[in-house]
Amino acid sequence: MPLRFVLLAGVALVASASVSAQTVSPPPVAPPLSGGMADVVQPGDVIDFSADEMTYADTDQIVTAKGDVRINRDGYSLRADTVEYNRRTGQVEARGNVVTIDPEGNQAFGDRVQLTESLRDGAIDNILLVLNDGGRLAAASATRVNGVSTLNRAVYSPCSVTGDEGNPREPLWCIKAARIVHDPARHRVSYKQARLEFLGVPILFLPNFSHPDGSAGRASGLLLPDIEYRRSLGLGVGLPYNISFGSDRDVTIKPWLYTGANPAVALQARRLFKAGPVQFDAFMTYANLTEFAADNTTELDRGDRFRGYFAAKGQFQHSSRWRSTFSVRLTTDDTFNRRYGLDYDDSLRSTYNLERFGSDSYLSIAAFAFQDLRRGSRGGETPIALPLIDYRWTPRETVFGGQISVEANALGLYRTDGQRIARGIASGRWDRSFLTNFGQRITATALLRGDLYDSANVDQATRPEYAGSGKIDGRILPLVALDAEWPFAGPLFGGTQTITPRVQLVGAGGGQNSGIPNEDARAVDLEDRTIFDLNRFPGYDRWEGGARVTYGAQYSFQRPRFALTTEIAQSMRLDERGDLFPGGTGLSGRLSDIVGRTTLKYGRLVALTHRYRLDKSSLSVRRNEIDLNVGSSRTYATLAYIRLNRDINTEDLADREEIRVGARAAFAKYWSVFGSTIIDLTSRGEDPTFGDDGFSPVRSRVGVAYEDECFRIGVTWRRDYIADRDFRRGDTYQLSVAFKNLGF
C-alpha cells in the first residue's frame, strides 16, 4: 500500500536512499525551530502527501516521489506518476499523467507541470483544463499565477471529442483564441482575438469576449437573441441581457425590435428570500390599439398608447405550519397577450393564499380577482373574492367508532356592477367504515350543515336563477348516507380480476335553493367522478335534497405491466324532485344518465382513458371524452377528443366538439420533429352561432429540433386561425439557439 504522511513545508526529510512503502515506516519529522515564526505550525504549512516510493538526495536537496503521487495543500491537489520537490528553490515538478485540481474543482491535465510549493502557481505543457461545468480548455502551454490560468493559442469547447465508438472527432463547436484566461476568483473565462467555429467553419469573430465558468451559478452578460416572425408584428428580434446581483437575485431585460410594430421591452426580476422565491415579469410597449364599440361589431382605432402585461408570483414559508402564496396577472387590454404571443388565456386570475397546516387541521385565507378578456365582457361583472376562508378539522379521536370532521367556509364576493354576496357555512360530518363477514365494505355517513347568506344588487345578476333574495337567508341541511361495495376477486390469464358492485343510498333534507344566490354551482355536469358525491352540485350554493339510490359496478384486470379498469353507474331519485338540476346536465328527471369510464395502461408506453355519458332514454352519447398517450419521453403521440351533446340550458358549459393531437419523434440520436394541432369540430347544429360546419382549426404547430450535450437549435412554425380584434390570424416562425456554458 502507498506511503502516506504529512510534510511540514521547509523541513528536511532524513533519508539518503530510496525507500518503499512496504519496508520503511514514515521518516521522522524534525522538531520546529524555537522562537518566532516556527513556534507554532501554521495551517498553510501542512501538506497531505502519498506515494508508492520516495527518495531524497541530500546533496541536491531534491525529494523525488514515484508511483501514484498525490499531494494536497490548501485545497489545491496534484496527482502524477513522478514528482520532484527542490527544497532550495521551492519548485515542484510533476511528470506523467499530471492532474491538478483547484479549490473550485477545475481540473488541469498535462504532460509536465512546474509549480511553486504552494501548488497554486506554475506552468503546464500540453494542458487540458476541465472546468466544473464540463467545459474544456486545451493549449500547448499555460501558466498559472495567483490562481489565474493563462493559456496561449488555446481552444474551448464543452462538446464531446469522441464518437459513439470512442473514435476521436472534432467538437461540434469551439472557440479558438490567441489567449484564454480563466480567473476562478471572478468566475470568468476571457478570450482575446477569438472566433467561434461551428463544424470547423468560423461563424463569429469575438475580439474580446468572456462568459461565466459555471462555478458561480449565475453571472451577468448577454444572452442569445430570440428571433421570430409574426404576421401582425413582422420580423422580431429580442436581445436579452441578464444582470446578476448574486446567487439569490437577478434581472433580465430583453428589448424587442419589430419590422411591423413599435419596439417593446420584456423584463424579468427574480429573488430568493430566506422564506421563499419571488418572480416579477412584464412586457411593455407603446403601440396602436383596436377595440370594438358597445355593439361588438364596430371597430374603433384608439391610436398609439401604452400597452403591457404584468405578472408576479411567489411563495413564502413563514414557519413549519404557515405558508403564503400569491400570483398576480394583469394586462392593459384584452388582446395584448395573444398579439405578442405571451399566452392564449381568455381570463387572468390573481390570487393570494395564506395557509396553516396542523397535525389534524387545515386553514386557508385567500383572495381572488379576475380579468375577463373575452369579447363583449363587462369588467364590472367580474367578481372579486375577498376573503375566501376554508377550515377543516379532523380530530384523531373517534365517536361511536367513526371519524369526525368539521368544515367551515366564508366568502365575500364583490362586483362594481353586479350582484354581491356574503356567506358563512359550517358543517359537521361523521363517517364509519367496516367490513362484514361476507367481505362487503360498508360506509355510513351522517352530515349536518348550516348556511347563512346575504345578497345585494340582485337585480344585476347575469341570470334570474343566479339571483339571491336581496336579504339575509339561512338554511339547515341534514344528510345521511349508506354506501356498500362488495368486491369479488379471482385469477385470470395469469393476472387478477376484480368485480366490485356498488350501491349508495342518500337521504338529504333541505334543498331550499330559492332565494339563495348561485355563484359557485353553475357549471353542473354529471360525470363518473361526481355521480357518487353526496352533493352533486359543485361548490356550496346549491344543495341536492331528497332521497336517491346510486348503483354501479367496477371491473379491473391486472397483470405485470398491464392494467384495465372500467366502471359504470346510474342514479335514481326516490322522490318526485326531478327539477333540482337544469336540463341537459344528466341529472334532471327521476333517472340520471348513465356515466362510465375505462382506463387502460400498458407499462409506461400506453395510457388510455375513455369517459362517456349515455342518455337515459335513447342511450345517445351525451359526453364522449378520450385521452390517449403512446410512447416514451422522447418519442410519443397524444390525442385528446371531447364531444358534449347535451342541449344544456345554462351559460357556463356550452356544447362543443374538439380534438387535440400532438406528437414528437426522435431520430438520429439528437434530432426530433414535433407538432400539434387543435381543431374545433363543433357544427352549427350544436352551436347555431358557429361559422364553420364541423371543421375549424384553431391553432397548429410544427417544428424540428436538435439537442446534444453542448448545443441546441430549434425551428418552429405556428399558425393561428382565429382572429380577435387586433390579434390577426396568420403564421409565426420562431428560431431558438443555445450554446451550452456560454451563458446563452
C-alpha positions in Angstrom: 0.0 0.0 0.0 1.2 3.6 -0.6 3.3 5.6 1.9 1.2 8.3 3.4 2.2 11.1 5.8 2.3 14.8 6.5 5.1 17.1 5.4 5.9 20.4 7.1 7.0 22.9 4.4 10.7 23.8 4.6 11.6 20.9 7.0 14.3 18.4 5.9 13.4 14.7 5.5 16.0 12.4 7.0 16.6 9.9 4.2 19.5 9.2 1.8 18.4 6.2 -0.1 15.3 5.0 -1.9 12.6 3.7 0.4 9.4 1.8 -0.3 6.0 1.8 1.4 6.3 -1.9 2.1 9.6 -1.8 4.0 10.0 1.5 5.7 7.9 3.5 8.1 7.4 7.2 7.6 10.6 9.3 8.0 10.9 11.3 11.2 9.9 15.0 11.2 12.4 17.5 12.6 11.2 19.4 15.5 10.1 23.0 14.8 12.6 25.8 15.4 12.2 27.6 18.6 11.2 31.2 18.8 9.1 33.4 16.5 7.6 32.1 13.3 8.3 28.4 13.9 6.9 28.2 17.4 3.6 27.1 16.0 3.0 25.3 12.7 0.6 27.4 10.6 -2.3 25.7 8.9 -0.9 26.7 5.5 2.3 24.8 6.2 0.7 21.4 6.2 0.8 19.2 3.1 -1.1 15.9 2.7 1.2 13.6 0.7 1.2 10.0 -0.5 3.3 7.9 -3.0 4.4 4.4 -3.7 8.1 5.2 -3.4 10.2 8.2 -2.3 13.9 9.2 -2.4 15.8 12.1 -1.0 19.1 13.4 -2.4 20.9 15.2 0.4 23.4 16.9 -1.9 20.8 18.5 -4.2 18.1 18.6 -1.5 15.6 17.2 -4.0 12.8 14.9 -2.8 11.6 12.5 -5.6 8.3 10.7 -5.2 7.2 8.0 -7.7 4.1 5.9 -8.3 0.6 7.4 -7.9 1.9 10.5 -6.2 -0.9 12.6 -4.6 -0.3 16.0 -2.9 -3.0 18.2 -1.3 -2.4 21.6 0.1 -4.9 24.4 1.0 -7.5 23.0 -1.4 -5.1 22.5 -4.3 -4.3 19.0 -5.4 -1.6 17.4 -7.6 -1.5 13.9 -8.9 1.2 12.5 -11.2 3.5 9.5 -11.9 6.6 11.3 -10.7 7.0 14.5 -8.6 10.3 16.2 -7.7 10.4 18.8 -5.0 13.5 21.1 -4.8 13.9 22.4 -1.3 16.4 25.1 -2.3 14.2 26.8 -4.9 10.8 25.7 -3.6 9.8 24.4 -7.1 7.7 21.3 -7.7 8.0 19.5 -11.0 5.5 16.7 -11.9 5.7 14.4 -14.9 3.5 11.7 -16.4 -0.4 11.8 -16.3 -0.4 15.0 -14.4 -3.6 16.3 -12.9 -4.1 19.4 -10.8 -7.3 20.4 -9.1 -8.0 23.9 -7.7 -10.4 24.6 -4.8 -13.3 25.3 -7.2 -13.0 21.8 -8.6 -11.5 22.8 -12.0 -9.1 20.1 -13.3 -6.0 20.6 -15.4 -4.3 17.7 -17.3 -0.8 17.9 -18.7 2.4 16.0 -19.6 4.7 18.2 -17.5 3.9 20.7 -14.8 6.1 23.1 -12.8 4.6 24.5 -9.7 5.6 26.5 -6.7 5.5 24.7 -3.4 2.1 26.2 -2.7 0.8 24.2 -5.7 -1.1 27.4 -6.7 1.2 28.9 -9.4 3.2 27.3 -12.2 3.5 26.3 -15.8 2.0 23.3 -17.7 2.8 21.8 -21.0 0.1 20.3 -23.3 -2.6 21.4 -20.9 -6.2 20.2 -20.8 -8.2 22.3 -18.3 -11.6 20.8 -17.3 -14.0 23.3 -15.7 -16.5 22.1 -13.2 -19.4 22.8 -15.6 -17.9 20.3 -18.1 -16.3 22.9 -20.4 -12.7 22.1 -21.5 -9.8 24.3 -22.4 -6.8 23.0 -24.3 -3.4 24.6 -25.2 0.2 23.7 -25.9 1.3 25.6 -22.8 -0.2 27.5 -19.9 0.8 29.4 -16.8 -1.0 29.9 -13.5 -0.2 32.9 -11.4 -2.1 33.7 -8.2 -4.7 31.1 -9.2 -5.3 32.7 -12.7 -4.6 30.3 -15.6 -3.4 31.8 -18.9 -3.5 29.6 -22.0 -1.8 30.5 -25.2 -3.1 29.6 -28.7 -5.9 27.8 -26.9 -9.3 26.3 -27.7 -12.5 26.0 -25.6 -15.5 23.6 -26.0 -17.9 21.6 -23.9 -18.6 19.3 -26.8 -17.6 15.7 -26.9 -14.4 15.0 -28.8 -15.0 11.2 -29.2 -17.7 9.4 -31.2 -20.0 6.7 -30.1 -17.3 4.1 -30.6 -14.6 6.1 -28.9 -13.0 7.4 -32.1 -11.6 10.9 -32.0 -13.6 13.7 -33.7 -13.7 17.4 -33.9 -16.1 19.1 -31.5 -19.4 20.4 -32.9 -18.4 23.9 -32.0 -15.5 25.6 -30.2 -13.9 28.9 -29.5 -10.3 29.4 -30.7 -8.3 32.3 -29.3 -4.8 33.7 -29.2 -5.1 33.8 -25.4 -7.7 32.4 -22.9 -7.6 33.5 -19.3 -9.5 31.6 -16.6 -10.0 33.5 -13.3 -11.6 31.4 -10.7 -12.0 34.3 -8.3 -14.1 36.2 -10.9 -15.7 33.0 -12.2 -15.0 34.1 -15.7 -13.3 32.7 -18.9 -12.0 35.6 -21.0 -10.8 35.5 -24.7 -8.5 37.7 -26.8 -8.7 37.6 -30.6 -11.2 34.7 -30.6 -13.5 33.2 -33.1 -16.5 30.9 -32.8 -16.3 27.9 -35.1 -19.2 25.6 -35.9 -18.5 22.4 -37.7 -15.0 23.7 -38.3 -16.2 26.9 -40.0 -15.7 30.3 -38.4 -19.1 31.9 -37.9 -18.4 34.8 -35.5 -15.3 36.8 -34.6 -15.0 37.8 -31.0 -12.1 40.3 -30.4 -12.9 40.5 -26.7 -15.3 38.1 -25.1 -16.0 36.4 -21.8 -18.5 34.1 -20.2 -19.1 32.5 -16.8 -17.1 29.4 -15.9 -20.1 27.8 -14.3 -18.8 27.9 -10.7 -20.8 30.9 -9.6 -24.2 29.7 -10.7 -25.3 33.0 -12.2 -23.4 35.8 -13.9 -24.2 39.0 -15.8 -24.0 39.1 -19.5 -25.7 39.0 -22.9 -27.9 36.0 -23.7 -28.6 34.6 -27.1 -31.1 36.6 -29.2 -34.6 35.4 -29.8 -35.7 35.5 -33.5 -39.3 35.2 -34.6 -41.7 36.3 -37.3 -45.4 37.1 -36.7 -47.8 38.3 -39.3 -49.1 41.1 -37.2 -45.7 42.2 -35.9 -43.3 41.4 -38.7 -39.8 40.1 -38.0 -38.9 40.4 -34.4 -35.5 40.2 -32.6 -35.2 40.0 -28.8 -31.8 41.0 -27.3 -31.8 39.8 -23.7 -29.3 40.9 -21.1 -29.0 39.3 -17.6 -27.8 41.3 -14.6 -26.9 39.1 -11.7 -26.8 40.6 -8.2 -25.6 37.5 -6.5 -26.7 33.9 -6.2 -30.1 34.9 -4.9 -31.3 37.6 -7.3 -31.1 38.7 -10.9 -32.8 40.8 -13.6 -33.2 40.1 -17.3 -34.0 42.9 -19.7 -35.0 42.0 -23.2 -35.7 44.8 -25.8 -37.7 43.6 -28.8 -37.4 45.2 -32.2 -40.1 44.6 -34.9 -40.3 45.5 -38.5 -44.1 45.8 -38.4 -44.7 47.3 -35.0 -43.2 49.6 -32.4 -40.4 48.3 -30.2 -41.2 46.6 -26.9 -39.3 45.5 -23.8 -39.6 42.4 -21.6 -38.5 42.4 -18.0 -38.0 39.6 -15.5 -36.8 40.0 -11.9 -36.2 37.2 -9.6 -35.1 37.0 -6.0 -34.8 34.2 -3.5 -35.6 35.4 0.0 -34.9 33.3 3.1 -38.6 32.5 3.3 -39.0 31.7 -0.4 -38.8 32.8 -4.1 -40.4 35.8 -5.8 -40.6 36.5 -9.6 -41.8 39.5 -11.5 -42.5 39.6 -15.2 -43.5 42.4 -17.5 -43.9 43.0 -21.3 -44.5 46.6 -22.4 -44.8 48.7 -25.5 -46.3 51.9 -26.9 -48.4 50.7 -29.8 -51.7 51.0 -31.6 -54.9 49.5 -30.0 -58.0 48.4 -31.8 -61.2 47.8 -29.8 -64.9 47.2 -30.5 -67.7 49.6 -29.8 -70.6 48.7 -27.5 -72.4 46.9 -30.4 -69.4 44.4 -30.5 -69.2 44.9 -34.3 -67.8 48.3 -35.0 -64.0 48.5 -34.7 -62.5 51.6 -33.0 -58.9 52.6 -33.6 -57.7 54.0 -30.3 -54.3 55.1 -31.7 -50.9 54.5 -30.1 -51.0 54.1 -26.3 -49.2 52.3 -23.5 -49.9 48.6 -23.6 -48.5 45.9 -21.4 -48.7 42.7 -19.3 -47.6 42.3 -15.7 -47.2 39.2 -13.6 -45.8 38.4 -10.2 -45.7 35.1 -8.2 -44.1 34.0 -5.0 -44.2 31.6 -2.1 -43.1 32.2 1.5 -42.7 29.5 4.1 -43.2 31.5 7.3 -42.8 28.6 9.6 -43.2 24.8 9.7 -47.0 25.4 9.7 -47.7 28.7 7.9 -47.2 29.3 4.2 -48.4 32.0 1.9 -48.5 32.1 -1.9 -49.5 34.8 -4.4 -49.9 35.2 -8.1 -50.8 38.4 -9.9 -51.7 38.7 -13.6 -52.8 41.9 -15.2 -52.9 43.3 -18.8 -53.8 46.7 -20.2 -56.2 45.3 -22.8 -57.9 42.1 -24.0 -55.8 41.1 -26.9 -52.3 42.2 -25.8 -51.1 38.7 -24.6 -52.3 36.9 -27.7 -50.9 39.6 -30.1 -47.4 39.3 -28.6 -47.5 35.5 -28.1 -47.5 35.6 -24.3 -50.5 33.2 -23.8 -54.0 32.4 -25.1 -56.0 32.7 -21.9 -59.4 34.3 -22.1 -59.2 35.4 -18.5 -56.5 36.2 -16.0 -56.7 35.3 -12.3 -54.8 36.9 -9.4 -54.7 35.1 -6.1 -53.3 35.3 -2.6 -53.5 32.4 -0.1 -52.4 32.2 3.5 -52.4 28.6 4.7 -51.8 26.8 8.0 -51.1 23.1 8.2 -51.8 21.5 11.5 -51.5 17.9 12.6 -55.3 17.4 12.3 -56.5 20.7 10.8 -56.1 23.0 7.7 -56.8 26.7 7.4 -56.8 28.8 4.2 -57.4 32.5 3.9 -57.5 33.5 0.3 -58.5 36.3 -2.1 -59.2 36.1 -5.8 -59.6 38.6 -8.6 -60.3 38.0 -12.3 -59.8 40.0 -15.5 -62.1 38.8 -18.3 -60.6 39.1 -21.7 -63.5 37.8 -23.8 -65.1 39.9 -26.4 -68.1 41.7 -25.1 -67.4 41.1 -21.5 -68.1 43.8 -18.9 -65.4 44.4 -16.3 -67.9 45.5 -13.7 -69.5 42.0 -13.7 -66.2 40.3 -13.0 -66.1 39.2 -9.3 -63.5 39.8 -6.6 -63.5 37.3 -3.8 -62.3 38.8 -0.5 -62.0 36.9 1.7 -62.4 33.2 0.9 -61.8 31.2 4.1 -61.8 27.4 4.3 -61.2 25.5 7.5 -61.1 21.7 8.1 -60.6 19.9 11.4 -60.4 16.1 11.6 -59.7 15.0 15.2 -57.9 11.7 15.8 -60.4 10.6 18.3 -63.3 8.5 17.1 -67.0 8.9 18.0 -69.1 5.7 18.0 -66.3 4.1 16.1 -66.5 6.7 13.3 -64.3 9.6 12.1 -65.5 13.1 12.8 -64.7 16.1 10.6 -65.7 19.7 10.9 -65.6 22.2 7.9 -66.3 25.9 7.6 -66.3 28.3 4.7 -66.8 32.1 4.5 -66.9 34.2 1.3 -67.3 37.8 0.4 -67.9 38.3 -3.3 -67.9 41.9 -4.7 -68.7 43.4 -8.1 -68.7 47.0 -9.1 -71.6 46.3 -11.5 -73.4 43.2 -10.4 -74.6 41.0 -7.6 -72.7 41.0 -4.3 -72.9 38.2 -1.7 -71.6 37.3 1.7 -71.9 33.8 3.1 -70.9 31.7 6.1 -71.1 27.9 6.1 -70.3 25.3 8.8 -70.8 21.6 8.8 -70.0 18.5 10.8 -69.7 15.0 9.4 -69.4 11.5 10.8 -68.1 8.5 8.7 -67.7 4.9 9.8 -66.5 2.1 7.6 -66.4 -1.6 8.4 -66.2 -5.0 6.7 -68.9 -7.6 7.0 -68.2 -11.3 7.4 -69.1 -11.7 3.7 -66.5 -9.2 2.6 -68.7 -6.2 1.9 -67.3 -2.7 2.6 -70.0 -0.6 4.3 -69.6 3.1 4.9 -72.2 5.0 7.0 -72.3 8.8 6.8 -74.2 11.5 8.7 -73.8 15.2 8.0 -75.3 18.4 9.3 -74.7 21.8 7.6 -75.8 25.3 8.3 -75.7 28.1 5.7 -76.1 31.9 6.1 -76.3 34.2 3.1 -76.6 37.9 2.5 -77.0 39.3 -1.0 -77.3 42.7 -2.6 -77.8 44.2 -6.1 -79.7 41.0 -7.0 -81.4 42.8 -9.9 -78.0 42.9 -11.6 -77.4 39.2 -11.6 -76.5 37.8 -15.0 -79.4 35.3 -15.0 -82.6 35.3 -12.8 -81.8 31.8 -11.4 -78.5 33.1 -10.1 -80.0 35.9 -8.1 -80.4 35.9 -4.3 -83.3 37.3 -2.4 -81.7 40.6 -1.5 -81.8 39.9 2.2 -80.3 37.6 4.8 -81.3 33.9 4.3 -80.3 30.8 6.1 -80.9 27.0 5.8 -80.2 23.8 7.7 -79.1 20.9 5.6 -79.1 17.4 7.1 -77.9 14.3 5.3 -77.5 10.5 5.9 -76.0 8.0 3.5 -75.1 4.4 3.3 -72.5 3.1 0.8 -71.9 -0.6 0.2 -69.2 -2.2 -2.0 -68.7 -6.0 -2.5 -65.5 -6.9 -4.3 -65.1 -10.3 -5.9 -61.5 -11.2 -6.9 -60.0 -14.2 -8.8 -57.3 -15.2 -11.2 -57.5 -14.7 -15.0 -54.9 -15.3 -17.7 -52.0 -15.1 -15.3 -53.3 -11.9 -13.6 -56.0 -10.9 -11.2 -59.5 -9.7 -12.0 -61.9 -7.9 -9.6 -65.6 -7.2 -9.9 -67.0 -4.7 -7.4 -70.7 -3.9 -7.4 -71.6 -0.7 -5.5 -74.8 0.8 -4.1 -75.3 4.1 -2.4 -78.4 5.3 -0.6 -78.6 9.1 0.2 -81.3 10.9 2.1 -81.0 14.7 2.4 -83.3 17.3 3.8 -83.4 20.9 2.9 -82.7 21.8 -0.6 -84.3 25.2 -0.3 -82.3 26.7 -3.1 -84.8 29.5 -4.0 -83.6 32.8 -2.6 -80.0 31.6 -2.3 -77.6 33.3 -4.8 -75.7 30.9 -7.1 -72.1 31.8 -7.7 -70.1 28.6 -7.5 -72.6 25.9 -8.5 -73.5 27.0 -12.1 -71.3 24.5 -14.1 -73.3 21.3 -13.4 -72.3 18.3 -15.4 -72.7 14.7 -14.5 -69.5 12.6 -14.7 -68.2 9.3 -13.4 -66.1 11.3 -10.9 -69.2 13.0 -9.4 -72.1 10.6 -9.6 -71.4 9.1 -6.1 -70.8 12.5 -4.5 -73.1 13.3 -1.6 -74.0 16.7 -3.2 -73.6 16.6 -6.9 -73.8 20.3 -7.3 -70.3 21.8 -7.4 -69.5 24.4 -4.8 -71.7 25.3 -1.9 -74.5 27.5 -3.3 -76.8 24.7 -4.5 -77.8 21.6 -2.4 -79.3 18.3 -3.7 -82.0 17.4 -1.3 -84.4 14.4 -1.3 -83.7 10.7 -1.5 -81.9 8.7 -4.2 -80.1 5.5 -4.9 -77.0 5.3 -7.0 -75.8 2.0 -8.3 -72.9 0.8 -10.4 -70.0 -1.6 -10.8 -66.3 -1.6 -11.4 -64.2 -4.2 -13.2 -60.4 -4.4 -13.1 -57.9 -6.8 -14.6 -54.2 -6.5 -13.7 -51.1 -8.3 -14.9 -47.5 -7.2 -14.8 -47.2 -4.1 -17.0 -50.9 -4.2 -17.9 -53.9 -2.8 -16.1 -57.5 -2.4 -17.3 -60.3 -0.7 -15.3 -63.8 0.0 -16.3 -66.8 1.3 -14.3 -70.4 2.3 -15.0 -73.0 3.9 -12.8 -76.5 5.5 -12.8 -78.7 7.2 -10.2 -82.4 7.1 -9.5 -84.4 9.5 -7.4 -86.8 8.0 -4.8 -88.9 11.2 -4.7 -90.5 13.5 -7.3 -87.9 16.2 -7.0 -86.6 15.9 -10.6 -86.4 19.6 -11.2 -83.4 20.3 -8.9 -81.0 20.3 -11.8 -81.1 22.2 -15.1 -82.0 20.3 -18.3 -79.1 18.7 -20.1 -77.0 18.2 -17.0 -77.8 14.4 -16.9 -79.4 14.7 -13.5 -82.8 16.2 -14.4 -85.8 13.8 -14.1 -86.1 10.8 -11.9 -83.4 8.7 -13.6 -80.0 10.1 -14.3 -78.0 9.5 -17.4 -75.5 6.6 -17.4 -71.9 7.5 -16.9 -68.7 5.4 -17.2 -65.0 5.4 -17.6 -62.5 2.9 -19.0 -58.7 3.1 -18.3 -56.1 1.0 -19.9 -52.3 1.1 -19.2 -49.5 -0.9 -20.7 -46.3 -0.2 -18.8 -45.2 3.3 -19.5 -45.9 3.1 -23.2 -49.7 3.3 -23.4 -52.2 5.2 -21.3 -55.8 5.4 -22.5 -58.8 6.9 -20.7 -62.3 7.0 -22.1 -65.2 8.8 -20.3 -68.7 8.8 -21.5 -72.3 9.7 -20.7 -75.3 8.0 -22.3 -78.8 9.3 -22.5 -81.0 7.5 -20.0 -83.8 7.1 -22.6 -82.2 6.8 -26.0 -78.6 5.7 -25.0 -77.4 8.5 -27.2 -73.8 9.7 -26.4 -74.1 12.9 -24.5 -70.5 13.1 -23.5 -67.6 11.4 -25.2 -64.1 12.1 -23.9 -60.9 10.3 -25.0 -57.3 10.8 -23.7 -54.5 8.7 -25.3 -50.8 8.9 -24.7 -48.5 6.5 -26.5 -44.7 6.3 -26.4 -41.7 7.3 -24.3 -40.4 10.6 -23.1 -38.6 11.2 -26.4 -41.0 9.7 -28.9 -44.6 9.9 -28.2 -48.1 10.8 -29.5 -51.0 12.3 -27.7 -54.7 12.6 -28.6 -57.5 14.3 -26.7 -61.0 14.3 -28.0 -64.2 15.7 -26.4 -67.8 15.9 -27.6 -70.5 17.4 -25.5 -74.0 16.9 -26.9 -76.3 17.7 -24.0 -78.6 20.5 -25.1 -77.8 22.2 -21.9 -79.7 25.4 -20.9 -77.1 27.0 -18.7 -74.5 29.6 -19.9 -71.4 28.0 -18.4 -70.8 24.8 -20.3 -71.8 25.1 -24.0 -71.9 22.0 -26.1 -68.8 21.6 -28.3 -66.6 19.1 -30.1 -62.9 19.4 -30.2 -59.8 17.3 -30.9 -56.2 17.9 -29.9 -53.3 16.0 -31.4 -49.7 16.2 -30.6 -46.6 14.1 -31.4 -42.8 14.1 -31.1 -40.5 11.7 -32.9 -36.8 11.4 -32.0 -34.4 10.1 -34.7 -30.6 10.0 -35.4 -29.9 10.3 -31.6 -30.0 14.1 -31.3 -32.8 15.1 -33.7 -36.6 15.3 -33.2 -39.6 16.6 -35.0 -42.8 17.6 -33.3 -46.2 19.0 -34.0 -49.6 19.7 -32.5 -53.0 20.9 -33.6 -56.3 22.0 -32.1 -59.4 21.6 -34.3 -62.9 22.7 -33.3 -65.3 20.2 -34.7 -68.5 21.9 -33.4 -71.2 22.0 -36.0 -74.0 24.6 -36.5 -76.4 22.1 -35.1 -74.6 22.0 -31.8 -74.0 25.8 -31.8 -76.0 28.0 -34.2 -73.5 30.8 -33.8 -70.7 28.7 -35.2 -69.4 29.9 -38.5 -67.9 26.7 -40.0 -69.8 23.5 -40.1 -67.8 20.8 -38.3 -64.2 21.7 -39.0 -62.4 24.8 -37.8 -58.7 24.6 -37.0 -57.8 26.8 -34.0 -54.0 26.5 -33.8 -51.3 24.3 -35.4 -47.6 24.0 -34.7 -44.8 22.1 -36.4 -41.1 22.1 -35.6 -37.8 20.4 -35.8 -35.1 20.4 -33.0 -31.5 19.2 -32.5 -30.0 18.9 -29.0 -26.8 17.2 -27.8 -24.6 17.6 -24.8 -23.4 21.1 -25.9 -25.7 22.6 -28.4 -29.5 23.1 -29.1 -31.3 24.5 -32.1 -35.0 24.5 -32.9 -37.2 25.9 -35.6 -41.0 26.2 -35.1 -43.9 27.2 -37.3 -47.2 28.1 -35.8 -50.5 29.2 -37.4 -53.3 30.9 -35.6 -56.6 30.5 -37.4 -58.9 32.7 -35.3 -58.6 36.5 -35.2 -59.8 38.7 -32.3 -59.7 42.4 -32.8 -56.0 43.4 -33.3 -54.9 39.8 -32.9 -54.7 38.7 -36.5 -54.7 35.1 -37.8 -51.5 34.1 -39.6 -48.2 32.4 -39.3 -45.5 32.7 -36.7 -41.9 31.4 -37.1 -39.5 31.0 -34.2 -35.8 30.2 -34.1 -34.1 29.2 -30.9 -30.4 28.5 -30.5 -28.4 27.7 -27.3 -24.7 27.1 -26.8 -24.0 25.3 -23.6 -21.9 27.1 -21.0 -21.7 30.4 -22.9 -24.5 31.9 -20.8 -27.0 31.7 -23.6 
